Amino acid sequence: MSDYNVLEHDNVPEHHLVDIAEEKKIMTKYNIGKDQLPKIRKSDPCIKLIEEAKGIDIEEGRLIRIVRTHAVSGVSVAYRVVVRG
């Protein structure tokens, strides 16, 4: 991986791997399936950095929580499903 960590850039929101147990709660809470969520590719630099930091291989189908902080509207949370690519 390169020496540059994209997650430290001001314009890149926080990315977190969601625990499998929590994934089920999120799907139930919002009454949705993973096929209804936006996607994020396994080759995305943020996913690669999470894998490197945790020393794991993130499988396709796992959820990523993206936390954005806005000066005006506060904090917003979004979820993405990891897909091949």
C-alpha positions as CSV (number, residue, x, y, z in Angstrom):
1,M,0.0,0.0,0.0
2,S,1.2,3.6,-0.5
3,D,2.5,5.8,2.3
4,Y,-0.5,8.1,2.0
5,N,-3.5,7.3,4.2
6,V,-6.7,8.6,2.5
7,L,-8.7,8.3,5.7
8,E,-6.6,11.1,7.2
9,H,-7.7,13.6,4.5
10,D,-10.2,16.2,5.6
11,N,-12.7,15.4,2.8
12,V,-12.8,11.7,3.4
13,P,-15.4,10.6,5.9
14,E,-14.8,8.0,8.6
15,H,-15.2,4.3,7.4
16,H,-15.8,1.5,9.9
17,L,-16.4,-2.2,9.4
18,V,-19.7,-3.2,11.0
19,D,-19.8,-6.3,13.3
20,I,-21.8,-9.2,11.8
21,A,-24.2,-9.1,14.8
22,E,-24.8,-5.4,14.4
23,E,-25.4,-5.9,10.6
24,K,-28.5,-8.0,11.4
25,K,-29.8,-5.3,13.8
26,I,-29.4,-2.6,11.2
27,M,-31.1,-4.6,8.5
28,T,-34.0,-5.3,10.9
29,K,-34.2,-1.7,12.1
30,Y,-34.5,-0.2,8.6
31,N,-36.4,-3.2,7.2
32,I,-34.1,-3.5,4.2
33,G,-31.9,-6.1,2.5
34,K,-28.3,-5.6,1.6
35,D,-29.3,-5.5,-2.1
36,Q,-31.0,-2.2,-1.3
37,L,-27.9,-0.5,0.0
38,P,-25.3,1.4,-2.0
39,K,-22.1,-0.5,-2.8
40,I,-18.4,0.1,-2.1
41,R,-15.8,-1.9,-4.1
42,K,-13.4,-4.1,-2.3
43,S,-10.6,-2.3,-4.2
44,D,-11.6,1.1,-2.7
45,P,-8.6,2.6,-0.9
46,C,-10.6,3.0,2.3
47,I,-11.4,-0.7,2.4
48,K,-7.8,-1.6,1.7
49,L,-6.7,0.6,4.7
50,I,-9.3,-1.0,7.0
51,E,-8.1,-4.5,6.0
52,E,-4.5,-3.5,6.6
53,A,-5.2,-1.8,9.9
54,K,-7.2,-4.8,11.3
55,G,-5.1,-7.5,9.6
56,I,-8.2,-9.1,8.0
57,D,-9.7,-9.8,4.6
58,I,-13.1,-8.1,4.4
59,E,-15.5,-10.5,2.6
60,E,-18.0,-9.4,0.0
61,G,-21.4,-8.7,1.5
62,R,-20.0,-7.0,4.7
63,L,-21.3,-3.6,5.8
64,I,-19.2,-0.5,6.1
65,R,-20.5,2.4,8.2
66,I,-19.6,5.9,6.8
67,V,-19.8,8.8,9.2
68,R,-19.8,12.3,7.8
69,T,-19.6,15.4,10.0
70,H,-21.1,18.6,8.6
71,A,-20.7,22.0,10.2
72,V,-24.3,22.9,9.6
73,S,-26.3,19.7,9.7
74,G,-24.2,17.7,12.2
75,V,-23.4,14.0,11.8
76,S,-24.9,11.7,9.2
77,V,-24.4,8.0,9.0
78,A,-24.6,5.9,5.8
79,Y,-24.0,2.2,5.1
80,R,-22.4,0.5,2.1
81,V,-22.1,-3.1,1.1
82,V,-18.7,-4.4,0.1
83,V,-18.8,-5.8,-3.5
84,R,-16.2,-7.4,-5.7
85,G,-13.9,-5.1,-7.7
